[in-house]
Amino acid sequence: MTADFMWILRTVNEGEPEQTFRILPGGIRTLGRAVGADFIVDAPLVSRVHCRLTALPSDELEVRDLDSTNGTFVNGSRVDSARLSSGDRIQVGRLELVALRDVD
């Protein structure tokens, strides 16, 4: 069964303009500072290609750290990889994002 919604990652850093990233069902996206990353963020302590986000067939979103210098955190805990639920918070460097499901 395929998902009929997309995942939305929204930055929640106070005093900074909000950024929104969308991941379609089955999508795989990287996040980092490098021009080659799918989602480019200009934030302190973020690696060039920091983590990978995968929208799984199970309707979950998986985040996987890509050997970043400063780690990837989900709800405050450092992870190598984790499956996210809507409302979970991801932290890369000083950037914090909330994962939301866009259910129509």
C-alpha positions, 0 to 999 in steps of 0.5 A: 500500500502506498502513502497518499501524503507527503512528509513536510520538514519545517525549521523551527529556529527562533529569529530565523526565516522558516524553511519548508522541505517536502518529501514525496512518498518513496522519496529519498532526500539529503540535507546539508550545506553542500550544493549537492544536497537536496535540501541545502541549509546554511547553518552552523555545525551542519555537515556538507551532506549531513543526513538522509531522509527516506519516506518509507512504504510503511508511511514512516519517515526514516532519518539516517546520519551520514557520518556527520561531524556533529551528529543527528538528533531525534527528540534530543537523542543522538541517532545513527538512524531512526523512524519518525512520527509526525511531530518528531523533532530533528536537530542537525547542528544548530538547526531544528526541524519538525517532521509533519505528515501532510494528510489531505 
